[in-house]
Amino acid sequence: MQIDLELDTCGLHCPLPLLRLKKALQNLASGQVVRVLATDPAAVLDFGVFLEQAGHALLERSQTDHVLSFVIRKG
């Protein structure tokens, strides 16, 4: 899978990871893919609700140690 942008929000706390994701998505074209790395456990819920409401797709979610990884395609 081609990742068009990687966004590292590790160490940031709610709502900053979500705000950084929103800003990044504004600069992507529909269909492009962003990978977001986060350490804030609240990102799971925050991203899930936002993506559903905004029409973007969560392609993959994983966790390694304390780092969450989200792969998102812009709708």
N, CA, C and O atoms as CSV, one atom per row, in Angstrom:
chain,resi,resn,atom,element,x,y,z
A,1,MET,N,N,0.834,-1.174,0.000
A,1,MET,CA,C,0.000,0.000,0.000
A,1,MET,C,C,0.883,1.243,0.000
A,1,MET,O,O,1.868,1.315,0.734
A,2,GLN,N,N,0.530,2.199,-0.812
A,2,GLN,CA,C,1.307,3.433,-0.906
A,2,GLN,C,C,0.841,4.420,0.161
A,2,GLN,O,O,-0.346,4.734,0.250
A,3,ILE,N,N,1.763,4.896,0.951
A,3,ILE,CA,C,1.491,5.912,1.970
A,3,ILE,C,C,1.949,7.246,1.389
A,3,ILE,O,O,3.124,7.411,1.065
A,4,ASP,N,N,1.028,8.195,1.257
A,4,ASP,CA,C,1.354,9.498,0.677
A,4,ASP,C,C,1.931,10.474,1.698
A,4,ASP,O,O,2.666,11.395,1.342
A,5,LEU,N,N,1.590,10.263,2.975
A,5,LEU,CA,C,2.058,11.164,4.018
A,5,LEU,C,C,2.157,10.382,5.326
A,5,LEU,O,O,1.273,9.585,5.644
A,6,GLU,N,N,3.220,10.606,6.074
A,6,GLU,CA,C,3.342,10.025,7.410
A,6,GLU,C,C,3.338,11.161,8.417
A,6,GLU,O,O,4.089,12.128,8.293
A,7,LEU,N,N,2.469,11.026,9.424
A,7,LEU,CA,C,2.278,12.068,10.423
A,7,LEU,C,C,2.593,11.485,11.794
A,7,LEU,O,O,1.936,10.540,12.232
A,8,ASP,N,N,3.586,12.035,12.470
A,8,ASP,CA,C,3.994,11.549,13.784
A,8,ASP,C,C,3.443,12.483,14.857
A,8,ASP,O,O,3.897,13.619,14.996
A,9,THR,N,N,2.458,11.996,15.615
A,9,THR,CA,C,1.891,12.789,16.701
A,9,THR,C,C,2.247,12.194,18.066
A,9,THR,O,O,1.597,12.496,19.067
A,10,CYS,N,N,3.267,11.359,18.102
A,10,CYS,CA,C,3.688,10.725,19.354
A,10,CYS,C,C,4.053,11.785,20.385
A,10,CYS,O,O,4.740,12.759,20.079
A,11,GLY,N,N,3.583,11.580,21.609
A,11,GLY,CA,C,3.864,12.515,22.684
A,11,GLY,C,C,2.830,13.616,22.819
A,11,GLY,O,O,2.815,14.329,23.822
A,12,LEU,N,N,1.965,13.767,21.826
A,12,LEU,CA,C,0.916,14.787,21.889
A,12,LEU,C,C,-0.331,14.188,22.524
A,12,LEU,O,O,-0.596,12.993,22.386
A,13,HIS,N,N,-1.089,15.019,23.216
A,13,HIS,CA,C,-2.298,14.567,23.899
A,13,HIS,C,C,-3.525,15.212,23.265
A,13,HIS,O,O,-3.436,16.248,22.606
A,14,CYS,N,N,-4.655,14.582,23.478
A,14,CYS,CA,C,-5.942,15.029,22.961
A,14,CYS,C,C,-6.138,16.509,23.274
A,14,CYS,O,O,-5.922,16.920,24.414
A,15,PRO,N,N,-6.533,17.306,22.315
A,15,PRO,CA,C,-7.015,16.986,20.971
A,15,PRO,C,C,-5.968,17.156,19.871
A,15,PRO,O,O,-6.314,17.110,18.691
A,16,LEU,N,N,-4.706,17.350,20.228
A,16,LEU,CA,C,-3.692,17.676,19.217
A,16,LEU,C,C,-3.523,16.624,18.120
A,16,LEU,O,O,-3.420,17.011,16.956
A,17,PRO,N,N,-3.489,15.312,18.415
A,17,PRO,CA,C,-3.367,14.350,17.313
A,17,PRO,C,C,-4.500,14.487,16.290
A,17,PRO,O,O,-4.265,14.419,15.083
A,18,LEU,N,N,-5.719,14.678,16.777
A,18,LEU,CA,C,-6.862,14.831,15.873
A,18,LEU,C,C,-6.752,16.121,15.067
A,18,LEU,O,O,-7.031,16.128,13.868
A,19,LEU,N,N,-6.355,17.193,15.703
A,19,LEU,CA,C,-6.210,18.462,14.979
A,19,LEU,C,C,-5.131,18.368,13.899
A,19,LEU,O,O,-5.303,18.893,12.799
A,20,ARG,N,N,-4.022,17.702,14.213
A,20,ARG,CA,C,-2.955,17.524,13.215
A,20,ARG,C,C,-3.442,16.659,12.047
A,20,ARG,O,O,-3.103,16.927,10.894
A,21,LEU,N,N,-4.235,15.622,12.344
A,21,LEU,CA,C,-4.787,14.779,11.289
A,21,LEU,C,C,-5.723,15.584,10.395
A,21,LEU,O,O,-5.631,15.497,9.170
A,22,LYS,N,N,-6.614,16.357,10.983
A,22,LYS,CA,C,-7.546,17.176,10.195
A,22,LYS,C,C,-6.786,18.112,9.256
A,22,LYS,O,O,-7.132,18.242,8.082
A,23,LYS,N,N,-5.755,18.756,9.781
A,23,LYS,CA,C,-4.962,19.687,8.972
A,23,LYS,C,C,-4.257,18.948,7.837
A,23,LYS,O,O,-4.218,19.440,6.709
A,24,ALA,N,N,-3.704,17.781,8.124
A,24,ALA,CA,C,-3.013,16.997,7.097
A,24,ALA,C,C,-3.978,16.571,5.998
A,24,ALA,O,O,-3.631,16.615,4.818
A,25,LEU,N,N,-5.181,16.160,6.374
A,25,LEU,CA,C,-6.156,15.710,5.376
A,25,LEU,C,C,-6.587,16.845,4.447
A,25,LEU,O,O,-6.922,16.599,3.288
A,26,GLN,N,N,-6.582,18.069,4.934
A,26,GLN,CA,C,-6.936,19.217,4.093
A,26,GLN,C,C,-5.970,19.369,2.918
A,26,GLN,O,O,-6.348,19.872,1.860
A,27,ASN,N,N,-4.729,18.937,3.106
A,27,ASN,CA,C,-3.711,19.087,2.067
A,27,ASN,C,C,-3.587,17.879,1.157
A,27,ASN,O,O,-2.757,17.878,0.248
A,28,LEU,N,N,-4.400,16.845,1.381
A,28,LEU,CA,C,-4.362,15.644,0.550
A,28,LEU,C,C,-5.528,15.633,-0.420
A,28,LEU,O,O,-6.583,16.208,-0.151
A,29,ALA,N,N,-5.329,14.976,-1.547
A,29,ALA,CA,C,-6.407,14.790,-2.521
A,29,ALA,C,C,-7.227,13.575,-2.132
A,29,ALA,O,O,-6.737,12.685,-1.436
A,30,SER,N,N,-8.451,13.536,-2.573
A,30,SER,CA,C,-9.311,12.384,-2.310
A,30,SER,C,C,-8.630,11.108,-2.793
A,30,SER,O,O,-8.107,11.064,-3.907
A,31,GLY,N,N,-8.637,10.074,-1.960
A,31,GLY,CA,C,-8.008,8.802,-2.306
A,31,GLY,C,C,-6.585,8.650,-1.803
A,31,GLY,O,O,-6.054,7.540,-1.780
A,32,GLN,N,N,-5.957,9.751,-1.399
A,32,GLN,CA,C,-4.601,9.644,-0.880
A,32,GLN,C,C,-4.624,9.061,0.530
A,32,GLN,O,O,-5.644,9.104,1.218
A,33,VAL,N,N,-3.480,8.516,0.948
A,33,VAL,CA,C,-3.391,7.768,2.203
A,33,VAL,C,C,-2.381,8.411,3.143
A,33,VAL,O,O,-1.284,8.793,2.736
A,34,VAL,N,N,-2.777,8.523,4.418
A,34,VAL,CA,C,-1.901,9.058,5.456
A,34,VAL,C,C,-1.752,7.999,6.549
A,34,VAL,O,O,-2.716,7.321,6.905
A,35,ARG,N,N,-0.533,7.868,7.075
A,35,ARG,CA,C,-0.299,7.024,8.246
A,35,ARG,C,C,-0.039,7.962,9.420
A,35,ARG,O,O,0.817,8.843,9.347
A,36,VAL,N,N,-0.784,7.763,10.496
A,36,VAL,CA,C,-0.630,8.582,11.687
A,36,VAL,C,C,-0.095,7.696,12.811
A,36,VAL,O,O,-0.636,6.622,13.073
A,37,LEU,N,N,0.963,8.148,13.467
A,37,LEU,CA,C,1.505,7.479,14.641
A,37,LEU,C,C,1.113,8.307,15.860
A,37,LEU,O,O,1.257,9.530,15.864
A,38,ALA,N,N,0.616,7.627,16.897
A,38,ALA,CA,C,0.162,8.336,18.092
A,38,ALA,C,C,0.439,7.501,19.330
A,38,ALA,O,O,0.493,6.272,19.271
A,39,THR,N,N,0.615,8.188,20.450
A,39,THR,CA,C,0.792,7.490,21.724
A,39,THR,C,C,-0.374,7.762,22.672
A,39,THR,O,O,-0.457,7.143,23.733
A,40,ASP,N,N,-1.251,8.652,22.318
A,40,ASP,CA,C,-2.411,8.982,23.154
A,40,ASP,C,C,-3.511,7.945,22.926
A,40,ASP,O,O,-4.038,7.851,21.817
A,41,PRO,N,N,-3.872,7.162,23.951
A,41,PRO,CA,C,-4.907,6.141,23.786
A,41,PRO,C,C,-6.251,6.709,23.338
A,41,PRO,O,O,-7.046,5.994,22.728
A,42,ALA,N,N,-6.516,7.981,23.631
A,42,ALA,CA,C,-7.769,8.613,23.223
A,42,ALA,C,C,-7.878,8.742,21.703
A,42,ALA,O,O,-8.972,8.947,21.178
A,43,ALA,N,N,-6.770,8.627,21.002
A,43,ALA,CA,C,-6.777,8.758,19.544
A,43,ALA,C,C,-7.657,7.693,18.897
A,43,ALA,O,O,-8.260,7.949,17.855
A,44,VAL,N,N,-7.741,6.508,19.491
A,44,VAL,CA,C,-8.560,5.432,18.920
A,44,VAL,C,C,-9.999,5.904,18.787
A,44,VAL,O,O,-10.590,5.793,17.714
A,45,LEU,N,N,-10.562,6.426,19.857
A,45,LEU,CA,C,-11.943,6.901,19.829
A,45,LEU,C,C,-12.074,8.182,19.015
A,45,LEU,O,O,-12.987,8.309,18.199
A,46,ASP,N,N,-11.171,9.127,19.232
A,46,ASP,CA,C,-11.238,10.412,18.525
A,46,ASP,C,C,-11.190,10.215,17.010
A,46,ASP,O,O,-12.017,10.765,16.282
A,47,PHE,N,N,-10.228,9.437,16.543
A,47,PHE,CA,C,-10.089,9.222,15.107
A,47,PHE,C,C,-11.290,8.471,14.560
A,47,PHE,O,O,-11.797,8.803,13.488
A,48,GLY,N,N,-11.756,7.450,15.297
A,48,GLY,CA,C,-12.884,6.653,14.826
A,48,GLY,C,C,-14.119,7.485,14.579
A,48,GLY,O,O,-14.744,7.372,13.524
A,49,VAL,N,N,-14.481,8.321,15.537
A,49,VAL,CA,C,-15.656,9.175,15.419
A,49,VAL,C,C,-15.463,10.180,14.283
A,49,VAL,O,O,-16.355,10.356,13.453
A,50,PHE,N,N,-14.317,10.830,14.243
A,50,PHE,CA,C,-14.057,11.822,13.199
A,50,PHE,C,C,-14.116,11.213,11.807
A,50,PHE,O,O,-14.762,11.767,10.918
A,51,LEU,N,N,-13.450,10.082,11.608
A,51,LEU,CA,C,-13.395,9.472,10.277
A,51,LEU,C,C,-14.780,9.065,9.803
A,51,LEU,O,O,-15.112,9.231,8.630
A,52,GLU,N,N,-15.584,8.536,10.708
A,52,GLU,CA,C,-16.946,8.134,10.339
A,52,GLU,C,C,-17.774,9.352,9.935
A,52,GLU,O,O,-18.494,9.307,8.938
A,53,GLN,N,N,-17.679,10.427,10.690
A,53,GLN,CA,C,-18.463,11.626,10.407
A,53,GLN,C,C,-17.982,12.353,9.157
A,53,GLN,O,O,-18.785,12.942,8.434
A,54,ALA,N,N,-16.679,12.316,8.898
A,54,ALA,CA,C,-16.107,13.068,7.770
A,54,ALA,C,C,-16.067,12.265,6.478
A,54,ALA,O,O,-15.805,12.828,5.415
A,55,GLY,N,N,-16.322,10.962,6.547
A,55,GLY,CA,C,-16.365,10.156,5.329
A,55,GLY,C,C,-15.012,9.643,4.867
A,55,GLY,O,O,-14.852,9.297,3.697
A,56,HIS,N,N,-14.033,9.587,5.767
A,56,HIS,CA,C,-12.735,9.020,5.435
A,56,HIS,C,C,-12.714,7.555,5.872
A,56,HIS,O,O,-13.540,7.143,6.686
A,57,ALA,N,N,-11.777,6.764,5.339
A,57,ALA,CA,C,-11.744,5.327,5.624
A,57,ALA,C,C,-10.517,4.951,6.442
A,57,ALA,O,O,-9.392,5.313,6.099
A,58,LEU,N,N,-10.749,4.223,7.524
A,58,LEU,CA,C,-9.656,3.648,8.303
A,58,LEU,C,C,-9.302,2.318,7.657
A,58,LEU,O,O,-10.073,1.361,7.728
A,59,LEU,N,N,-8.132,2.259,7.025
A,59,LEU,CA,C,-7.708,1.061,6.310
A,59,LEU,C,C,-7.048,0.051,7.230
A,59,LEU,O,O,-7.160,-1.158,7.025
A,60,GLU,N,N,-6.362,0.554,8.243
A,60,GLU,CA,C,-5.605,-0.338,9.129
A,60,GLU,C,C,-5.335,0.364,10.446
A,60,GLU,O,O,-5.064,1.565,10.483
A,61,ARG,N,N,-5.413,-0.405,11.535
A,61,ARG,CA,C,-5.018,0.108,12.845
A,61,ARG,C,C,-4.194,-0.967,13.525
A,61,ARG,O,O,-4.588,-2.133,13.556
A,62,SER,N,N,-3.049,-0.576,14.071
A,62,SER,CA,C,-2.199,-1.536,14.764
A,62,SER,C,C,-1.505,-0.831,15.924
A,62,SER,O,O,-1.538,0.393,16.045
A,63,GLN,N,N,-0.875,-1.643,16.775
A,63,GLN,CA,C,-0.150,-1.097,17.909
A,63,GLN,C,C,1.126,-1.886,18.113
A,63,GLN,O,O,1.115,-3.117,18.122
A,64,THR,N,N,2.227,-1.166,18.278
A,64,THR,CA,C,3.512,-1.762,18.608
A,64,THR,C,C,4.000,-1.059,19.861
A,64,THR,O,O,4.183,0.158,19.868
A,65,ASP,N,N,4.209,-1.828,20.918
A,65,ASP,CA,C,4.523,-1.252,22.226
A,65,ASP,C,C,3.433,-0.239,22.581
A,65,ASP,O,O,2.264,-0.609,22.696
A,66,HIS,N,N,3.794,1.016,22.753
A,66,HIS,CA,C,2.798,2.032,23.117
A,66,HIS,C,C,2.451,2.948,21.950
A,66,HIS,O,O,1.780,3.963,22.140
A,67,VAL,N,N,2.897,2.603,20.749
A,67,VAL,CA,C,2.652,3.451,19.583
A,67,VAL,C,C,1.518,2.863,18.748
A,67,VAL,O,O,1.579,1.721,18.292
A,68,LEU,N,N,0.490,3.674,18.566
A,68,LEU,CA,C,-0.643,3.309,17.721
A,68,LEU,C,C,-0.364,3.785,16.304
A,68,LEU,O,O,0.199,4.860,16.096
A,69,SER,N,N,-0.760,2.979,15.341
A,69,SER,CA,C,-0.581,3.329,13.922
A,69,SER,C,C,-1.939,3.249,13.239
A,69,SER,O,O,-2.639,2.242,13.343
A,70,PHE,N,N,-2.306,4.322,12.536
A,70,PHE,CA,C,-3.562,4.388,11.805
A,70,PHE,C,C,-3.242,4.669,10.349
A,70,PHE,O,O,-2.490,5.596,10.049
A,71,VAL,N,N,-3.806,3.879,9.437
A,71,VAL,CA,C,-3.652,4.138,8.010
A,71,VAL,C,C,-5.033,4.576,7.513
A,71,VAL,O,O,-6.009,3.834,7.630
A,72,ILE,N,N,-5.101,5.779,6.962
A,72,ILE,CA,C,-6.369,6.413,6.627
A,72,ILE,C,C,-6.366,6.880,5.181
A,72,ILE,O,O,-5.407,7.493,4.712
A,73,ARG,N,N,-7.472,6.573,4.471
A,73,ARG,CA,C,-7.630,7.069,3.101
A,73,ARG,C,C,-8.643,8.211,3.118
A,73,ARG,O,O,-9.744,8.078,3.652
A,74,LYS,N,N,-8.247,9.337,2.521
A,74,LYS,CA,C,-9.133,10.489,2.461
A,74,LYS,C,C,-10.304,10.178,1.543
A,74,LYS,O,O,-10.131,9.653,0.443
A,75,GLY,N,N,-11.502,10.512,2.017
A,75,GLY,CA,C,-12.728,10.276,1.256
A,75,GLY,C,C,-12.965,11.323,0.201
A,75,GLY,O,O,-13.960,11.257,-0.521
